[in-house]
Amino acid sequence: MSTVLRFGAVNVHLGEKSGKYPDGNQLIVHGADTRVAFDTPEVANRIGPELDTVDMVILGHVHEDHMAGLHRLMHAPVQVHEADLAAAQSWEGLCRHYGYPPDVLDAMRVIVQKDFHYQARPDATGYTDGAQWDLGGGVRVRAQHLPGHTAGHCALVVESEGLAFIGDIDLSGFGPYYGDATSSLSDFRHTLKKVAELEARIWVTSHHKAVITDRAQFLADLARFAGKIDERSDQLLGHLRTPHSLDELVERRLLYPPGYDVPFVPCAERHTIAMHLDELLAWGQIARQGDGRYVAV
């Protein structure tokens, strides 16, 4: 059984180690007419009837660890932001979402089926920024589009409780993740400003922090989380005191330590580093040489 924290109409079922990946934290919102699950991480498989009888699932975004309980909920409609919809509807859509080469996708398919009970949902439907759900009894949910992690990443705000589920803006020491094909560094920078403006007094993350109820703590944690982006840029600038190619930078790694050899890691490193290089080029802090290597100016 999971630990449950209750905030009015919202039950937060904590995943292992406060939802540390590959687990996550499960929210179930109880309206007078409708009960809704926000995402379905691995902990969903340990909850039982409260989850198994929900009326609907709203995904804040699509990644394998947020779909690990969907196989239990084939009766329940699934809604997801339209920019992530194809990734929920089919494996092919999820492959485009990841953007990995075929050999990596083959390895990932084994992982998501074995470890995350992957189940495509071709019946899933899309919502847009500002979508609202009235669950009855004054319980209301609103979607706030906060892209960057994925193109469709959203906060799901239970307005009646002042609670914002901010998903993979998880305030972890790892920092923001924007390593997939639909991820965006520039969007994430903008999102990190917008999330601070959410009207909430309780913030719930998919992973790590779980629940924060003090605004000063939330803002401090958010500042540290956001600061990882500039730390990465500074790290790259340090490497680029001597010329490096993109391949050489990927080999040195920016996100993951050497020896962490999950199949997607080189792809995530390449996509992330490439976005930082583009940003540094635009800011005039690096230059690209004739041989294609980059160097600090």
Phi, psi and omega in degrees: 000146180269158171285135183242128173251135186244131178228085183061241183282355187251127170254128177252111177267115184282131172284177180300136180054048181057035176083023178301136177305135016272003175272186178196178179257133184259127174254136173233125184252125185257102170267171179293331183250332189220138173246133188233138171261134171265112183061174176214079178286182184303324180300338178304330182283357180244010186266312179096214192302325182301321177277316189296342182250018178295157182272339185198153173241130172248119177270128175288331170193176183246117164210161187304323185284350179259001182241012191289347178248002183298332180297340178275348193236043181294341179280342190261132174301146179242130175237145183209151179305142188302331181288340177253003190299313183299328180291334176277333190279334184202158175298320179299320177294321178294324177298317178295325178299314178292312181077024182271159175291163187305320182293324178289320178297322178298317179292321179294325181298320177300316182294312186290332177283319184283312189267338185237011173052042190306133176219112176295151179234081179298343179275355182299147179237162187260149169239170182237170178305132180087001177304145181231146177231125176261111186267000179094149179070024180084004180272118184232143179236140178227141177266131175243112183292122181225073186286170180136302174298310165226169181295331184253010183303132182227151161274143175247112188256118174274091190299323183293341181249356184064034185243130179243118172273109188258012168058235185268018156276071199270001173061025182279166175292338177296323181095183182299140175251124179217054189257006183252176187297327181263004177285159181211123176295314182295320177296321181294321177301316180293318180300321183293338172278320182291323184295332178291342183266358179301138177278097183207159173235355175226131179239130181237129179256158176294326188225158164069282186288324180071279186228132174233131182240005179243121185296321179298319177294317179303312182294323178294316178296321179295319179297318178295317179299311180297325182298339179298332180296311180290329174300320179294318177299317179296322179296317178297317179300324176297314177299323189274012167298335168240149185298140176222145168275166176301318179301319180293323178292320177298320179296325180285333179072143179242327187259312192248148179287152173306140181096346175273095194248043170296142190306326186279350191302311180301325179293316179296319178299314183297314183294318181294311182297320180299321179292321176295320178297317178300318180294315180293325174297314181297329180274357179074020182268344175224166176226155176255126182279170180297334179274005177089353178279159182252148178213145178293144179271000000 
